């Protein structure tokens, strides 16, 4: 089964960011294993894109979401997604 296409998602902007600037990230995957998430993040960073791991605990289980970005606006997030798909 092919992996789902990454999707851009809005990211909260830190208080120090430019007022009104909307920041977006692209979620690339969600893993039960932090090691697998770190492996994907290393590949993302090797491509020149920024990224991070966002841990999420639900029902006592933690998953590790790998996101690329943030970038300014949805258009930039769509371009980042397309670049990463290549």
Number of C-alpha atoms within 10 A of each C-alpha: 3 4 7 8 12 19 15 25 17 16 16 11 15 9 7 6 10 10 9 7 11 16 21 24 29 24 21 23 20 18 16 14 11 17 11 15 23 17 11 19 23 15 11 20 13 10 11 9 16 16 20 20 19 13 15 13 9 7 5 6 8 14 18 21 20 25 26 24 21 24 22 15 17 17 12 17 23 19 13 20 21 13 11 16 10 5
